[in-house]
Amino acid sequence: VRIALDDILYIEGLKDYVKIHLKSTNKPVVARMSLKSLEDELPASQFIRIHKSFIVSKHFITSVKKNSVFINDVELPVGENYKDSVNEITGRNL
């Protein structure tokens, strides 16, 4: 399945699978690959790793609060190891 980068809201890692949540549909795409290998293929200018289990599109971040990033109504956790990179792109101090 081909997926446009602009259609990806966020990606969730599930052991040996990734669940890609899209803007165009409520049904996520599930693929058998590691989150790390997918992260290496995505452009760093568009995507950021915020947690060991989540990569988000920088363009769709609607707000940042405490230890969370919001994409529309979905709240995603920010891991301790990723706070600095989230602070850098959002200009906020988590």
Summary of the structure (lengths in Angstrom):
residues: 94
radius of gyration: 12.5
end to end distance: 36.1
largest distance: 37.6
contacts: 244
relative contact order: 0.18
helix: 26%
strand: 39%
